[in-house]
C-alpha cells in the first residue's frame, strides 16, 4: 500500500481525491497539505506545508494546487526521494523546468488530465487528425479555473500537430480575414489549430474536438461531470511512480 500526501487537500479536487483514493486497497491518504484546513480530513494528518509532513508517512506526493506550490512539492520530493504526481496546470516555463530538475532525483508523473476518457479522446483525436482538413477545440470549465486555455486542450492540440506532421499534412491556413471583434477566433495553438475557452458556473471539465472535411465532420467530446472521474487516473499514476529518477508526461503509456 502506498502512503499519499495530497497537496491542495482543502480544495475541491483535493477533497474528492481524499475521499475516493482512500476507498482503494492500494492507497492510503496519510497527509493533507493546504494553507486552509480541509473540511474533511478522511483520517489523514493535516499540515499547512510539506515541511511539516513526516517523510516516513509519505511514499508519493500528489499535487493539485497552484503552480508555485508544485515547485515546492517537487523540491521536497527530490530531497526526500519520494514520488511526485502533478495534476496542476498553468505552470510557467521556469516552474516546469523546476519539476523536470526534481525528476533527476526522483520519479515524477505529470499530466494535464487524469480522466481516462480525456486521455482516450486525445488518442482518438491523434488517430483522426491526418484525415481531416481542419480542426478546432472547444474546452469548457467551471468559472473558478484560473488558467486558459486548459492544459488538456493544449496537450490535445500538440498531439494533433504531431499526428498531422507525421502524416505530412501542412499547417492550417486561417480562413478569417476580418475580425469584427478581436479574439473571436480563439487562440492559435500552433499550425492554425484554434482553441476556444468557455468558463461557466455549473461546469466541471469538458472538451470538444471538431474535425471538418469535404461533406462531413467528426466531433470527439469528453465530459467530466464530477471530479471523481480523475481518481482512477491518479491511482494509476500513484501505482507507477516511485523514487526512481525520471520524468513521465501523461498517463497514456499506462493505458493499454
C-alpha positions in Angstrom: 0.0 0.0 0.0 1.3 3.4 -0.9 1.0 6.3 1.5 0.0 9.5 -0.1 0.2 13.2 0.8 -2.3 15.4 -1.0 -1.1 19.0 -1.6 -4.2 21.2 -2.1 -6.1 18.9 0.2 -8.7 21.6 1.1 -9.6 22.3 -2.5 -12.5 20.6 -4.3 -10.1 18.3 -6.2 -8.1 17.5 -3.1 -11.3 16.7 -1.1 -12.6 14.4 -3.9 -9.2 12.6 -4.1 -9.0 12.3 -0.3 -12.4 10.7 -0.2 -12.1 8.3 -3.1 -8.4 7.3 -3.0 -9.0 6.1 0.5 -11.5 3.6 -0.8 -8.8 1.8 -2.9 -6.9 -1.1 -1.3 -3.6 0.1 -2.8 -3.7 3.6 -1.5 -3.8 5.3 2.0 -4.1 9.1 2.2 -2.0 9.9 5.2 -1.4 13.6 4.9 -3.5 16.6 3.7 -1.4 19.7 2.9 -3.1 23.1 2.5 -2.9 26.6 3.9 -6.6 26.3 4.7 -7.8 23.5 6.9 -9.8 20.9 4.9 -13.5 20.4 5.5 -12.9 16.7 5.8 -9.6 15.0 6.9 -10.5 11.4 5.9 -8.4 10.1 8.8 -5.3 11.9 7.4 -3.0 14.3 9.3 -3.5 17.9 8.3 -0.4 20.2 7.9 -0.1 23.6 6.4 3.1 22.8 4.4 5.0 19.8 3.3 7.9 20.9 5.6 5.6 19.8 8.5 4.9 16.4 6.9 6.6 13.2 8.2 8.5 11.7 5.2 8.2 8.3 6.7 4.4 8.6 6.3 4.7 9.5 2.6 5.6 7.4 -0.4 4.0 9.7 -3.0 3.1 13.4 -3.1 0.0 14.2 -5.3 -0.2 17.9 -6.1 -3.4 19.5 -7.4 -2.9 23.0 -6.1 -1.1 26.0 -7.6 2.0 26.3 -9.8 4.2 27.9 -7.1 3.2 25.1 -4.7 4.2 22.5 -7.3 7.8 23.8 -7.3 7.9 23.4 -3.5 6.5 19.9 -3.8 9.0 18.9 -6.5 11.9 20.1 -4.4 10.6 18.3 -1.2 10.2 15.1 -3.2 13.7 15.4 -4.6 15.2 15.9 -1.2 13.3 13.1 0.5 13.3 10.7 -2.5 9.5 10.5 -2.7 7.5 10.1 -5.9 5.5 13.0 -7.3 2.3 13.1 -9.2 1.3 16.6 -10.6 -2.1 17.5 -11.9 -1.8 21.3 -11.6 -1.8 23.2 -14.9 -0.8 26.7 -15.9 2.9 26.2 -14.9 5.4 28.7 -16.4 8.4 27.5 -18.3 10.6 28.1 -15.2 8.2 26.2 -13.0 8.1 23.3 -15.5 11.9 23.2 -15.5 12.0 23.1 -11.7 9.7 20.0 -11.8 11.9 18.4 -14.5 15.0 19.2 -12.5 13.5 17.3 -9.5 13.0 14.3 -11.7 16.7 13.9 -11.9 16.5 12.8 -8.2 13.1 11.1 -8.0 10.2 9.9 -10.1 7.7 12.4 -11.4 4.5 11.8 -13.4 2.8 15.0 -14.7 -0.4 15.2 -16.7 -2.8 17.8 -17.9 -5.7 15.4 -17.3 -6.1 12.2 -15.3 -9.5 11.2 -16.6 -9.3 8.0 -18.6 -11.9 9.3 -21.0 -10.0 12.5 -21.6 -6.8 10.6 -22.3 -8.5 8.3 -24.7 -10.2 11.3 -26.5 -6.7 12.7 -27.1 -5.6 9.4 -28.5 -8.7 9.2 -30.8 -8.0 12.8 -32.0 -4.5 11.9 -33.0 -5.8 9.0 -35.0 -8.3 11.2 -36.8 -6.0 14.2 -37.3 -4.4 13.2 -40.6 -7.7 12.5 -42.3 -9.4 15.9 -42.0 -8.7 19.3 -43.5 -9.4 21.4 -40.4 -9.8 21.0 -36.6 -10.8 23.3 -33.7 -11.0 22.7 -30.0 -13.6 24.0 -27.5 -12.8 23.5 -23.9 -15.3 24.2 -21.2 -14.6 24.5 -17.5 -16.0 25.9 -14.2 -15.8 29.6 -13.6 -13.2 29.2 -10.9 -10.5 27.8 -13.2 -7.8 30.5 -13.3 -5.8 29.5 -16.4 -6.9 29.4 -20.0 -6.7 27.6 -22.3 -6.8 24.4 -20.3 -3.8 22.1 -20.1 -5.9 19.3 -21.6 -6.7 21.4 -24.7 -3.0 22.4 -25.1 -2.0 18.7 -24.9 -4.7 17.7 -27.3 -3.5 20.3 -29.8 0.0 19.1 -29.5 -1.0 15.5 -30.2 -3.0 16.7 -33.3 0.0 18.7 -34.6 2.3 15.7 -34.1 0.0 13.4 -35.9 -0.6 15.8 -38.8 3.2 16.4 -39.1 4.0 12.7 -39.1 1.4 12.3 -41.9 2.9 15.1 -44.0 -0.1 17.4 -43.6 0.6 21.1 -44.0 -0.2 23.8 -41.3 -3.8 25.0 -41.4 -4.4 28.4 -43.1 -6.7 30.8 -41.2 -9.7 31.4 -43.4 -11.0 34.5 -41.5 -9.7 37.8 -43.0 -11.7 40.3 -41.0 -12.3 40.3 -37.2 -15.3 42.4 -36.1 -14.3 41.6 -32.5 -10.7 40.8 -31.6 -10.3 37.2 -30.3 -13.4 35.9 -31.9 -11.4 33.1 -33.5 -9.9 31.9 -30.2 -6.2 31.2 -29.6 -3.8 29.8 -32.1 -2.3 26.7 -30.5 0.2 26.3 -33.4 -0.1 25.5 -37.0 -3.5 27.0 -37.2 -5.3 24.8 -34.6 -7.7 27.1 -32.7 -8.7 26.7 -29.0 -11.8 28.3 -27.6 -12.2 28.6 -23.8 -15.5 28.7 -22.0 -15.9 29.4 -18.3 -19.3 29.0 -16.7 -20.7 28.0 -13.2 -22.1 24.5 -13.2 -19.5 23.0 -15.4 -16.6 20.8 -14.3 -14.3 19.8 -17.2 -15.5 19.3 -20.8 -13.9 19.3 -24.3 -15.0 19.1 -27.9 -12.6 18.4 -30.7 -14.2 19.3 -34.0 -12.8 17.9 -37.3 -14.1 19.0 -40.7 -13.6 17.7 -44.2 -15.4 17.7 -47.5 -19.0 16.9 -46.8 -18.5 15.6 -43.3 -17.4 16.3 -39.7 -16.3 14.4 -36.7 -16.8 15.6 -33.1 -15.0 13.9 -30.2 -16.4 15.1 -26.9 -15.5 14.2 -23.4 -17.3 15.3 -20.2 -16.2 15.1 -16.6 -19.4 15.6 -14.7 -17.7 15.0 -11.3 -14.1 15.2 -10.0 -14.3 11.5 -9.1 -13.6 11.0 -12.9 -10.0 11.8 -12.2 -9.5 9.4 -9.4 -8.8 6.3 -11.4 -6.1 8.0 -13.5 -4.4 9.5 -10.4 -4.4 6.0 -8.8 -2.7 4.6 -12.0 0.0 7.3 -11.6 0.5 6.6 -8.0 0.9 2.9 -8.7 3.6 3.7 -11.4 5.7 6.3 -9.7 8.4 5.8 -7.1 11.8 7.3 -6.2 13.4 6.0 -9.4 14.6 9.2 -11.2 12.7 10.1 -14.3 10.0 12.4 -15.8 6.9 11.0 -17.4 4.4 13.2 -19.2 0.8 11.9 -19.1 -0.6 8.5 -18.2 -1.3 7.4 -21.8 1.5 4.9 -21.7 -0.1 3.1 -18.7 -3.4 2.6 -20.6 -3.4 -0.4 -22.9 
